[in-house]
Amino acid sequence: MQTSARDYKLLSGKVAVVTGASCGIGAAISRQLAAAGAKVAMAARRENLLKEIQDEISKEGGVSLAVKCDVTNRAEVKELIQHTESTLGPVDILVNNAGIWVIRCMKNIHVEEWDQQVDVNIKGVLNCIGAVISGMCERKSGHIVNMSSQNGKKGYVGLAVYTGSKFFVEGMSRTLRQEVCKDGVRVTCIQPGEVETPGYATNRMTMEDEQCKPLFTYPRSYPVLGYQVIAQAVLYAVAQPDHVAVNEILVQPREAPL
């Protein structure tokens, strides 16, 4: 059954922070949560795109905030949360959506790309959790949604560092969940399969790794996922009653199961 944000204001009075919100999945999540009644702080490096989404949400009667923020910069993340809480109120929902992935075999040694993926996918997630977790535990309420991947469950050739970063997110989330469940805080991992994101398009257009090319042929012979499917999964998780935890949601194209 599909949860409809517009039929019911499921998240009325809630404050959400969404990272990587300037396009793709993050933009769709922001729109979905705002439509469900949440006040949404959208964070990304491209403030101009955030402003466009903010205008769209405003026209639909929603409340949002556009904040320029690089999740790899701990000081900027702390400022994001402080600005959100002083403007909208305490953060009830954090969606760690910012991420980066590059298709390369490790033997070809692109260490700068390794660092970028570790910085955004691991350190960025930790920076954001670190900025909200104490407050959530003190208030005995909160929900952290970490955008993982099907790569958090299985390794894929050409995506070793990305996959490793998602295995980290999965392991950290499972342990954090055990630590904070008694404090009223929930932790959910969303695990998308192939989604038609800007990163998906960029990787396929700039594929230089000859070993990986045969493994990532485009277009796929089956439909991949749209942004809204993932946004609906996030809404489903965060809209549950307080005593209900949706710990993991794996969403894949029907013809490409693990």
C-alpha angles and dihedrals in degrees: 000000000000118000110227116209094193097052093057131020090230095168101039110156094015124124118215134187118203121188124202085030101146096091146349119016094357093054091048092050091050092051092046095050092045091050088053090057102263122136102235129206107199117203130191141123094256103072094176091063091046090054090055091053090045089056091050092051091047092053088054091053096257131133121234143154127215114213126177106225139155107209091209088065108079094196092054091049092052089049090050092056094043091050091047094050094045091049106033106013138255115340112256098171130033118189111193098201104142110111146145133206135183128190107228135129109242094231088070089066111223097167095170089060090048090054093048093053093047092046096051103030098042112016093037091054092048092049091054095045090048090055096055111022099084092050092048092051092048091051091044090230138086146108128223116195115193118196104225124161143225080266087070087069103037138024121242126196110253094023103073098129094041090047090048090053091052092047085056091051090050095048094043092048093051092052095042089051090058092047098051106028091095088052092061095256124130127203121201131184117206110202112196123189119207111339126182094243130152088255090053090053094045094051094051093048095048100039107147101158106101093198091055099044096081090050096052105045119166142248096035118231088236135047114270124212127283125224094251093061090061092043089054090052091054092049091049091054098046096042095062121111114274094257092053121085123194098196101179137012118188111194119182140159107274092240096049108057122159 
